[in-house]
Amino acid sequence: MSSSTADLQPHGGHDSHDHGEGHDPHHQHHFATMEQQFDTAKIGMWLFLVTEVLLFGGLFVGFGLMQHQYPQEFIEAHHHLQRPMGALNTIVLLFSSWTMVMAVNASQTNQKKKLLNYLLLTIACAFIFLVVKYFEYSHKFEEGLLPAMFYKHTGDAIVGSHGYATFFAFYFMMTGLHGIHIVAGIGLLSWIYFRARKNEFSSAYYTPVDLVGLYWHIVDMIWIYLFPLYYLIS
Amino acid sequence: MSSHTEHKAHHAHHGGPAIYTANLIALLILTGITVGASYINFGSANVVIALAIASLKAILVALFFMHLVWDKPVNAIIAVAGFLFLGIFLMFDFLDVGTRVNLQPHNMKAMEKPTPVPESMNPLKAAPPKPVTAAPAAAGEHEGGEHK
């Protein structure tokens, strides 16, 4: 362990890829500068985020088309969702986006203690979000508000319509996919947390913190659209 | 301005806690407005209001939390391109659905007594097709015979 940490120390010698300043151990050989390496990583992350937008975008379009086909059923079905729960989760995610951006800021300014604390806060928010989601889901399971052929709820205004089951198919698909992104985010944030504890990030190298931050914000952004479309439209 | 940012582009710490906190407060206020507006009936404008506020929130997140306002423009171009194509996707879908008309003549009378579908044509009620085991078995035998 001690030898590997020694390797990680910047060594300002006159080796072949010295650029006039100390060679950063994170600097990969195929990039001219650390700045170029950072920009490249960031462009790649943004391209990935665009695929995420298009992934959820397709589902949003499908939801919109079905809403057009079953307007009454969708309005009735949406009343089964608890608006305070959705609003609470919106606030939790917005707050976690703030803690995330503060964590990125702390890593840019070499504040390790702050970085660790903000990362823990972000992870805590992610768990709160999942707990609220668990209560929402279990309430739907009890009432039989389930997708497609699993739909067991009785007492709907339009008997025999597929609209209700369609609504909940979209609801579980979209919030479920979003929930999987939250779980993946917890994994990524934990990874960043343990790397930060080993002093791997500094103002000279904080790319992973920044990119996980971008991922976390896009997950928040998707919820920003999910919340009004599912909980608020009546 | 540009030479200043170029010099410290790599280590530039744009934004800062004050801006991020102000952004969070703005986002929470917008959430409050959108929840409040959802309790008032504006008719079909409710959807428009909800989506407009959501888009405003998304823009605030992208500009300040995701640093797009301080980043190199290439990242913003990628992001805008993504949403642009999503917008084209949405627009053509709703143009399609929104402009569909009934293709039947307007003076055509609806069928009062639809012709009942015969039971034999209902896939759920029709008798299951007769097993066809005899033919492959015979073919197998035939083939076996050929091989011999």
Interface residues (C-beta under 8 A of the other chain):
Chain A: T33 M34 E35 F38 D39 K42 I43 W46 L47 L49 V50 V53 L54 G57 G58 F60 V61 G64 L65 H68 R83 A87 T90 I91 L94 F95 S97 W98 M100 V101 M102 N105 Q108 T109 S203 A204 G213 L214 H217 I218 D220 M221 I224 Y225 F227 P228 L229 Y231 L232 I233 S234
Chain B: A9 H10 H11 H13 G15 G16 P17 Y20 T21 N23 L24 L27 L28 T31 T34 V35 S38 N46 V47 A50 L51 I53 A54 K57 A58 V61 A62 F64 F65 M66 D71 K72 V74 N75 I78 A79 A81 G82 F83 F85 L86 F89 L90 D93 F94 V97 G98
